[in-house]
Amino acid sequence: MATFDQNPSTKTDMTMTPEQSFQALKAGHERFMAGKSRHPHSSAHRLKQLVDGQRPMAAILSCSDSRVPVELLFDAGFGDLYVVRTAGNTSYSDTIGSLDYGVLSLGIHLIVVMGHERCGAVTAACTSEETLTPALSDLVGTIRSNLKRVGMSNDVGAACRANSMESARSLVHGSALMQERVKQGTLRIEAACYTLEEGAIEWLGAVS
Ligand SMILES: [Zn+2]
């Protein structure tokens, strides 16, 4: 199995298939769950290797929530993950543009859209009494649209999962580049949900 901590070369990540990248991510998370994190690629030497460029092995679209530290959850280090974070891991123009860059210029072939339980942004989307700023209202509106598409009510736990799936689907629908790569099988987009209490990542499946 390919693991991104065994070989520090920034070039080897390009040779990994989407499945190998996915297995490497899962392996990193299993180490974290088992209390056996290796904290790879955290040295000054690794930083020097990355000065001329980056070849991350996966992209993660996650929530900005401070309880979801992406590199720690996947036992990853400098240069391993290309991370885009918004409250509620929403897919809109800036998010899609950032991930388009990752796919087009950095050779990303695996994207994980990872929501989490008890997400404040999703909770706001499930309720209507909160006073929001215009920008926050737009963001929550994006989540509400996701939930409306799949007929969700106000079950926040289910809504967090549904929002991850819909956000992942929105990447495919919102980017001709990602749509084409997914169709070709050179890009895989997986949805996931981080369970706060257990610390485990629940894999929800790939989208197309
Ligand atoms: Zn959140």
Residues whose N, C-alpha, C, O or C-beta is under 5 A from the ligand:
A	BS01	ZN	C63 D65 G88 C119 G120 A121
